[in-house]
Amino acid sequence: MTTAESGAAAPRGEQSDGGALQGKVAIVTGAASGLGRATALALARAGAQVVVADLDARGGREVADMVGGHFRACDVSDLDANRALVEFTQEMYGGVDIALLNAGVATGCGVGEDFDPARYHRAMGANLDGVVFGTHAVLPALRARGGGSIVATASLAGLAAVPLDPLYAANKHAVVGLARSLGPALAPENVRFNAVCPGFAESRIIDHLRGMLSEQGLPVIPAETVADTVLRIVTGDGTGECWFIQVGREPEPFRFRNVPGPGKPVGV
Ligand SMILES: NC(=O)c1ccc[n+]([C@@H]2O[C@H](COP(=O)([O-])OP(=O)(O)OC[C@H]3O[C@@H](n4cnc5c(N)ncnc54)[C@H](O)[C@@H]3O)[C@@H](O)[C@H]2O)c1
């Protein structure tokens, strides 16, 4: 059984995996459901104190109760709300060590006849601004602790073309670019920045795709697999990595290759 498969956090002081994150404080955005919920539970089981942030107060309070932590209402597309979330966490626990910037939505429109500016801004706000604003807001708190770890939930849609939802692909590719660039940029400050890139994973975000997935026989990744991968990243030492997660494969950092440099290829 994975660390998160039991569905509930272990009682405080009885962490099942030795408490690798004992004494650490984590913020998880979009933690009221799905992948964020599973990861909040996994972080708590590893000993972290967790602040559950979401727009959804009912789901968020439920998860906060399960992890023995606190819920904070937060719209991640609002910079001041991100700052308030970090301040709240510092007031509650004295600092922040880990931020999982995970809140996100499917777009619900394309760029042609079906373009809808409100849906576009909502998706870019949650999926991209949420990561940029969350990072900007949490950096001073991580620096104050001498470093820390940020993990952004990107997607396989950040590594591959997604004709079904091009705008989702656009903001998830942006998150992948941020992770690859902020990893080395923040390394001198002892802040690690990585991304996870799951394929179709168990959560309500794929509800509108379930018919297509079962018709095409496409398997769905358990949310706990994503949670366990985040835990591996947080307890590891890599940075600037984008971990793909797919059914039947061991999650690992995606190896970006063959970006052309200047000049002729060697041997031509
Ligand atoms: N499930 C998948 O197949 C899959 C695959 C790859 C990546 N992802 C990404 O995983 C992340 C989590 O999604 P999920 O699959 O668990 O879906 P989900 O709908 O179960 O969870 C998303 C959570 O984010 C919250 N949220 C949305 N907009 C917000 C905002 N502006 N501010 C604060 N909270 C907000 C929602 O209330 C919800 O609780 C998203 O970034 C999503 O794009 C999901």
The ligand as an ORCA input file, in Angstrom:
! r2SCAN-3c Opt
* xyz 0 1
  N      -6.705     14.738    -12.849
  C      -5.944     14.771    -13.942
  O      -6.113     14.006    -14.905
  C      -4.809     15.748    -14.011
  C      -3.727     15.443    -14.826
  C      -2.670     16.333    -14.899
  C      -2.679     17.487    -14.143
  N      -3.752     17.766    -13.361
  C      -3.704     18.981    -12.569
  O      -3.830     18.606    -11.206
  C      -4.244     19.751    -10.458
  C      -5.336     19.331     -9.495
  O      -6.508     19.011    -10.223
  P      -7.374     17.709     -9.911
  O      -7.204     16.802    -11.050
  O      -7.103     17.217     -8.547
  O      -8.839     18.335    -10.054
  P      -9.900     18.730     -8.927
  O     -10.945     19.498     -9.644
  O     -10.317     17.532     -8.155
  O      -9.083     19.672     -7.950
  C      -8.744     20.980     -8.281
  C      -8.929     21.843     -7.038
  O      -8.464     23.155     -7.353
  C      -9.401     24.075     -6.793
  N      -9.309     25.338     -7.526
  C      -9.629     25.578     -8.820
  N      -9.399     26.864     -9.126
  C      -8.915     27.453     -7.993
  C      -8.473     28.770     -7.691
  N      -8.518     29.752     -8.583
  N      -8.020     28.986     -6.437
  C      -7.990     28.005     -5.515
  N      -8.390     26.744     -5.753
  C      -8.854     26.478     -6.980
  C     -10.751     23.412     -6.942
  O     -11.712     23.961     -6.054
  C     -10.396     21.963     -6.624
  O     -10.536     21.661     -5.257
  C      -4.673     20.786    -11.492
  O      -3.635     21.740    -11.651
  C      -4.823     19.978    -12.763
  O      -4.657     20.762    -13.918
  C      -4.805     16.918    -13.265
*
